[in-house]
Amino acid sequence: MNKDLYNKIIDVPKELLDHLTICFQQVPNSDSSVEGHKRNEELRSSKNATFQQLERIDNWFRYYNGNKEDAPYILNGGDLMRNWVTNTIKGLRDTDNFTKTIKNDYMPEDPIDKDFLKDLGPLASEFDASDMTDNLKIKENLIRINDLIKKII
């Protein structure tokens, strides 16, 4: 499921980037050895994250056992970051599942043969068979034609 989302780049909202800046300022003695320092700087400089990074952040929050007032929690963005990451991952997965369901349920399984389209003559000329959407239109037209032929016979 997640393999289709790997390397997908997600823009971090400006509000969250501003929040990360505030979080960074709340820990004045932070250096690169403090957990969350590098991540905070990376996210603010790149303004985006990959799906894998979001999963790592989600995992970090899931297994964090310290206080919400500790530097690592603050530097990682606190509750706002945790909620955004959780909701973003869920949204990406739901969208991916929905897309796969639509493709499985409504898109033709077999690509339409170009020779077959040539045999259709003028009927096929209004479509460009290279596009899946057009393939679906052709398949729907063929179903309608078959239904009409069955009614005539």
Secondary structure in CASP SS format (residue, H / E / C, confidence):
PFRMAT SS
TARGET T0000
AUTHOR 0000-0000-0000
METHOD secondary structure of the structure
MODEL  1
M C 1.00
N H 1.00
K H 1.00
D H 1.00
L C 1.00
Y C 1.00
N C 1.00
K C 1.00
I E 1.00
I E 1.00
D E 1.00
V C 1.00
P C 1.00
K H 1.00
E H 1.00
L H 1.00
L H 1.00
D H 1.00
H H 1.00
L H 1.00
T H 1.00
I H 1.00
C H 1.00
F H 1.00
Q H 1.00
Q H 1.00
V C 1.00
P C 1.00
N C 1.00
S C 1.00
D C 1.00
S C 1.00
S C 1.00
V C 1.00
E C 1.00
G C 1.00
H H 1.00
K H 1.00
R H 1.00
N H 1.00
E H 1.00
E H 1.00
L H 1.00
R H 1.00
S H 1.00
S H 1.00
K C 1.00
N E 1.00
A E 1.00
T E 1.00
F H 1.00
Q H 1.00
Q H 1.00
L H 1.00
E H 1.00
R H 1.00
I H 1.00
D H 1.00
N H 1.00
W H 1.00
F H 1.00
R H 1.00
Y H 1.00
Y C 1.00
N C 1.00
G C 1.00
N C 1.00
K C 1.00
E C 1.00
D C 1.00
A H 1.00
P H 1.00
Y H 1.00
I H 1.00
L H 1.00
N C 1.00
G C 1.00
G H 1.00
D H 1.00
L H 1.00
M H 1.00
R H 1.00
N H 1.00
W H 1.00
V H 1.00
T H 1.00
N H 1.00
T H 1.00
I H 1.00
K H 1.00
G H 1.00
L H 1.00
R H 1.00
D H 1.00
T H 1.00
D H 1.00
N H 1.00
F H 1.00
T H 1.00
K H 1.00
T H 1.00
I H 1.00
K H 1.00
N H 1.00
D H 1.00
Y H 1.00
M C 1.00
P C 1.00
E C 1.00
D C 1.00
P C 1.00
I C 1.00
D C 1.00
K H 1.00
D H 1.00
F H 1.00
L H 1.00
K H 1.00
D H 1.00
L H 1.00
G C 1.00
P H 1.00
L H 1.00
A H 1.00
S H 1.00
E C 1.00
F C 1.00
D C 1.00
A C 1.00
S C 1.00
D C 1.00
M H 1.00
T H 1.00
D H 1.00
N H 1.00
L H 1.00
K H 1.00
I H 1.00
K H 1.00
E H 1.00
N H 1.00
L H 1.00
I H 1.00
R H 1.00
I H 1.00
N H 1.00
D H 1.00
L H 1.00
I H 1.00
K H 1.00
K H 1.00
I H 1.00
I C 1.00
END
